[in-house]
């Protein structure tokens, strides 16, 4: 009887051990699967934004990224792995980003860039021939040098990480990317968005930035020109101001008044022309702000 009792107890013990082993094994498998999934996510790119002509995307680099490149050009990465990338108004249908990890491995991201239908106006007149005069270019070249120098400034501003706001409110009188075609010959496309605010109305910084250019006299085309660097190669330009309220090298905060709307330079009436670039790519400000409230 004792042997039979011991055998029964032993069978119960084995059953109990087996019963405990099954959920333990299952838990270990689930844990391993979760860890593998987390690893796969860590070595992938993460993005918010639109893969579209004139668009901007905020990215998260894969864990362990040593360097990053976009179409063969280096892209700086912040301490927490965040970075920015943008697509020119005339970007092609595809682009590639490559992350090189500390162990030498590479991870690639392929973008399928959506085309946009720009506002194209066909006019039955020829473009002006002859080009700009020598006198105009003598004045223009120093202005272009100042603009190019301002765009080369790389401040430590974190404005690129913020949600951008409209620098002014009013009727949108000109859209980014619109273009005239003169008897089949394309003219230059509109490089920014025009806001028809009242003359003398304040305009503000759409995001934090550092002033890289504050014209001390009107430029031939832009009039009183103000430029901000938002960091990571992203910058804003504000044209035709009646007055500039900040100085070069000054740091400004999002929403801070930086100038007044005017009609200086080549302008047909008071308005604020706001254009943006990421490195050499011209981008559409409205894709950063969303529609005006």
C-alpha positions as CSV (number, residue, x, y, z in Angstrom):
1,X,0.0,0.0,0.0
2,X,2.9,2.3,0.8
3,X,4.5,1.7,-2.5
4,X,1.3,2.4,-4.3
5,X,0.8,5.6,-2.4
6,X,4.3,6.7,-3.2
7,X,3.8,6.0,-6.8
8,X,0.6,8.0,-6.9
9,X,2.3,10.9,-5.2
10,X,5.2,10.7,-7.6
11,X,2.9,10.8,-10.5
12,X,1.2,13.9,-9.1
13,X,4.6,15.5,-8.6
14,X,5.6,14.8,-12.2
15,X,2.3,16.2,-13.5
16,X,2.7,19.3,-11.4
17,X,6.2,19.9,-12.7
18,X,5.1,19.4,-16.3
19,X,2.2,21.8,-15.7
20,X,4.6,24.4,-14.4
21,X,7.1,23.9,-17.2
22,X,4.7,24.6,-19.9
23,X,3.7,28.2,-19.0
24,X,7.4,28.9,-18.1
25,X,8.5,27.7,-21.6
26,X,5.7,29.7,-23.2
27,X,6.7,32.8,-21.2
28,X,10.3,32.5,-22.2
29,X,9.3,32.1,-25.9
30,X,7.1,35.2,-25.6
31,X,9.9,37.2,-24.0
32,X,12.4,36.2,-26.6
33,X,9.9,37.1,-29.4
34,X,9.2,40.5,-27.8
35,X,13.0,41.1,-27.5
36,X,13.5,40.2,-31.1
37,X,10.6,42.5,-32.2
38,X,12.1,45.4,-30.1
39,X,15.5,44.7,-31.7
40,X,14.0,44.8,-35.2
41,X,12.3,48.1,-34.4
42,X,15.4,49.6,-33.0
43,X,17.4,48.9,-36.2
44,X,14.8,50.5,-38.4
45,X,14.2,54.1,-39.4
46,X,11.2,55.9,-38.0
47,X,9.6,58.9,-39.8
48,X,6.8,61.4,-39.4
49,X,5.9,63.7,-42.3
50,X,5.1,63.3,-46.0
51,X,7.1,61.7,-48.8
52,X,6.0,64.3,-51.2
53,X,7.6,67.0,-53.4
54,X,8.4,70.0,-51.2
55,X,7.8,68.0,-48.1
56,X,9.7,67.6,-44.9
57,X,10.2,64.5,-42.7
58,X,11.4,64.2,-39.1
59,X,13.3,61.0,-38.6
60,X,14.6,58.6,-35.9
61,X,17.9,56.9,-36.9
62,X,18.4,53.2,-36.2
63,X,20.0,52.3,-32.9
64,X,23.8,52.4,-33.1
65,X,24.0,54.7,-36.1
66,X,27.4,56.1,-36.6
67,X,26.7,58.2,-39.7
68,X,23.8,59.0,-42.0
69,X,23.6,60.0,-45.7
70,X,20.8,61.1,-48.0
71,X,21.4,60.8,-51.7
72,X,25.1,60.5,-51.0
73,X,25.2,63.7,-48.8
74,X,25.9,63.6,-45.0
75,X,23.0,64.3,-42.7
76,X,23.6,65.4,-39.1
77,X,21.9,63.4,-36.3
78,X,21.0,64.8,-32.9
79,X,22.1,63.2,-29.7
80,X,18.8,61.3,-29.4
81,X,19.0,60.0,-32.9
82,X,16.6,62.5,-34.5
83,X,17.2,64.2,-37.8
84,X,15.5,66.0,-40.6
85,X,15.2,65.3,-44.3
86,X,13.3,67.1,-47.1
87,X,12.4,66.8,-50.8
88,X,12.9,69.6,-53.3
89,X,10.0,71.0,-55.3
90,X,11.2,69.1,-58.4
91,X,12.4,66.0,-56.6
92,X,12.3,62.8,-58.6
93,X,10.2,59.8,-57.8
94,X,12.7,58.1,-55.5
95,X,15.5,58.8,-53.0
96,X,17.7,56.7,-50.7
97,X,18.9,57.2,-47.2
98,X,21.7,55.0,-45.7
99,X,22.6,54.6,-42.0
100,X,26.0,53.2,-41.2
101,X,26.1,51.4,-37.8
102,X,28.9,51.2,-35.3
103,X,29.6,47.6,-36.4
104,X,30.0,48.7,-40.0
105,X,26.6,47.3,-41.2
106,X,24.4,49.5,-43.3
107,X,20.6,50.0,-43.2
108,X,18.8,51.6,-46.2
109,X,15.6,53.4,-46.5
110,X,14.0,54.0,-49.9
111,X,11.6,56.9,-50.4
112,X,8.8,56.9,-53.0
113,X,8.2,60.6,-53.5
114,X,4.7,61.5,-54.5
115,X,4.5,64.1,-57.3
116,X,2.3,67.2,-56.9
117,X,0.1,69.1,-59.3
118,X,1.5,72.6,-59.3
119,X,-0.5,75.6,-60.4
120,X,0.9,76.2,-63.9
121,X,-0.3,79.3,-65.9
122,X,0.3,79.3,-69.6
123,X,0.6,82.8,-71.1
124,X,0.8,83.7,-74.8
125,X,3.6,86.1,-74.5
126,X,7.4,85.6,-74.8
127,X,9.7,85.9,-71.9
128,X,11.9,89.0,-71.7
129,X,15.0,88.5,-73.7
130,X,18.5,89.9,-73.0
131,X,18.7,89.0,-69.4
132,X,19.6,91.3,-66.5
133,X,21.8,94.4,-67.3
134,X,25.4,94.7,-66.2
135,X,24.4,97.5,-63.8
136,X,21.8,95.3,-62.2
137,X,24.2,92.4,-61.8
138,X,26.8,94.7,-60.2
139,X,24.3,95.4,-57.5
140,X,22.9,91.9,-57.4
141,X,26.0,89.8,-56.9
142,X,26.9,91.1,-53.4
143,X,23.3,90.5,-52.4
144,X,23.4,86.9,-53.6
145,X,26.7,86.4,-51.7
146,X,25.1,87.6,-48.5
147,X,22.1,85.2,-49.1
148,X,24.4,82.3,-49.8
149,X,26.5,83.0,-46.8
150,X,23.5,83.2,-44.5
151,X,22.3,79.8,-45.8
152,X,25.7,78.2,-44.9
153,X,25.3,79.1,-41.2
154,X,24.7,76.1,-39.0
155,X,23.5,77.1,-35.6
156,X,22.6,74.9,-32.7
157,X,18.9,75.9,-32.8
158,X,16.3,73.3,-32.1
159,X,13.6,75.0,-34.0
160,X,13.6,72.2,-36.6
161,X,12.1,69.9,-34.0
162,X,9.2,72.1,-33.3
163,X,5.7,72.4,-34.8
164,X,5.9,75.5,-37.1
165,X,3.3,78.2,-36.9
166,X,2.2,80.8,-39.5
167,X,4.4,83.9,-39.2
168,X,1.4,86.1,-40.1
169,X,-2.3,85.7,-40.8
170,X,-4.1,86.9,-43.9
171,X,-5.1,85.9,-47.4
172,X,-2.7,83.6,-49.1
173,X,-2.0,85.5,-52.4
174,X,0.7,83.2,-53.7
175,X,1.3,79.5,-53.4
176,X,4.6,77.6,-53.3
177,X,5.6,75.9,-56.6
178,X,3.3,77.9,-58.9
179,X,4.8,78.8,-62.2
180,X,4.2,80.7,-65.5
181,X,5.0,79.2,-68.9
182,X,5.7,81.9,-71.6
183,X,4.9,80.5,-75.0
184,X,6.2,77.1,-73.9
185,X,9.2,78.4,-72.0
186,X,8.9,77.9,-68.2
187,X,9.7,80.8,-66.0
188,X,11.0,80.5,-62.4
189,X,8.5,78.9,-60.0
190,X,7.3,80.7,-56.9
191,X,9.7,79.7,-54.1
192,X,7.5,80.4,-51.1
193,X,4.1,81.3,-49.8
194,X,2.7,84.9,-50.0
195,X,0.6,86.2,-47.1
196,X,-1.3,89.4,-47.8
197,X,-1.3,90.9,-44.4
198,X,-1.8,94.6,-43.8
199,X,1.1,97.0,-44.2
200,X,3.0,97.4,-40.9
201,X,1.5,94.3,-39.4
202,X,3.9,92.3,-37.2
203,X,5.1,88.9,-38.4
204,X,6.7,86.4,-36.0
205,X,9.2,83.6,-36.0
206,X,7.5,80.4,-37.1
207,X,9.9,78.4,-34.9
208,X,12.9,79.0,-32.8
209,X,15.9,80.2,-34.8
210,X,19.0,82.3,-35.1
211,X,19.1,85.4,-37.3
212,X,21.6,84.9,-40.1
213,X,20.8,87.9,-42.2
214,X,19.0,91.2,-41.4
215,X,19.4,93.5,-44.4
216,X,20.6,97.0,-43.4
217,X,19.2,98.3,-46.7
218,X,16.6,96.9,-49.2
219,X,17.8,94.3,-51.6
220,X,17.0,94.8,-55.2
221,X,14.4,92.0,-55.4
222,X,13.7,90.9,-51.8
223,X,13.6,94.4,-50.3
224,X,14.2,94.3,-46.5
225,X,15.3,90.6,-46.2
226,X,15.4,88.6,-42.9
227,X,16.7,85.0,-42.7
228,X,16.5,82.6,-39.8
229,X,18.4,79.3,-39.2
230,X,16.3,76.7,-37.5
231,X,19.2,74.2,-37.2
232,X,20.1,71.0,-39.1
233,X,20.2,72.9,-42.4
234,X,16.6,74.2,-42.2
235,X,16.1,77.9,-42.8
236,X,13.4,80.5,-43.4
237,X,13.6,83.8,-45.4
238,X,11.1,86.7,-45.1
239,X,10.9,89.2,-47.9
240,X,9.6,92.7,-48.5
241,X,9.5,93.8,-44.8
242,X,8.8,97.4,-44.0
243,X,10.9,97.0,-40.9
244,X,13.2,94.4,-39.4
245,X,13.0,94.2,-35.6
246,X,16.0,91.8,-34.8
247,X,19.7,91.7,-35.5
248,X,22.1,89.2,-37.0
249,X,23.3,86.6,-34.5
250,X,20.2,87.1,-32.3
251,X,18.3,84.0,-31.1
252,X,14.5,84.2,-31.4
253,X,11.7,82.1,-30.0
254,X,8.7,80.8,-31.9
255,X,5.9,83.4,-31.9
256,X,8.3,86.3,-31.2
257,X,7.8,89.4,-33.4
258,X,10.7,89.8,-35.8
259,X,9.5,92.3,-38.4
260,X,6.6,94.2,-40.0
261,X,5.0,93.4,-43.4
262,X,5.7,95.8,-46.2
263,X,6.2,96.2,-50.0
264,X,9.9,96.8,-50.3
265,X,11.9,95.4,-53.2
266,X,10.1,94.0,-56.2
267,X,6.5,93.8,-54.7
268,X,3.2,94.9,-56.2
269,X,1.7,95.5,-52.7
270,X,2.1,94.8,-49.0
271,X,2.7,91.1,-48.3
272,X,5.0,88.7,-46.6
273,X,6.8,86.2,-48.8
274,X,8.0,83.3,-46.6
275,X,10.3,80.7,-48.2
276,X,12.1,77.8,-46.7
277,X,15.0,75.6,-47.6
278,X,16.6,72.5,-46.2
279,X,20.2,72.6,-47.5
280,X,19.6,73.0,-51.3
281,X,16.0,71.7,-51.3
282,X,13.2,74.3,-51.6
283,X,10.3,73.2,-49.5
284,X,6.7,74.2,-49.0
285,X,6.1,76.0,-45.7
286,X,2.4,74.9,-45.6
287,X,3.5,71.3,-45.2
288,X,5.1,72.3,-41.9
289,X,2.3,74.5,-40.6
290,X,-0.9,72.9,-42.0
291,X,-3.7,75.1,-43.2
292,X,-4.1,78.6,-41.7
293,X,-6.7,78.8,-38.9
